[in-house]
Amino acid sequence: MLRKALMSGIAAKVIQEARKPQNQAKIKEFIAKIGEQNKKQGGGRGYGRGPVR
């Protein structure tokens, strides 16, 4: 029960911080950087999933 209360408090704080404009810019930069890394690594090709139907 204490763990759930702690986790919900942390989640509320994260959401509150994510609403701030300066943090939104940082989040967008981070997401763009991750997207570039995935493109370089060839992520999303789907190897090992079997035939596409």
Stockholm file with secondary structure:
# STOCKHOLM 1.0

chainA/1-53         MLRKALMSGIAAKVIQEARKPQNQAKIKEFIAKIGEQNKKQGGGRGYGRGPVR
#=GR chainA/1-53 SS CHHHHHHHHHHHHHHHHHTSHHHHHHHHHHHHHHHHHHHHHTTTCCTTSCCCC
#=GC SS_cons        CHHHHHHHHHHHHHHHHHTSHHHHHHHHHHHHHHHHHHHHHTTTCCTTSCCCC
//
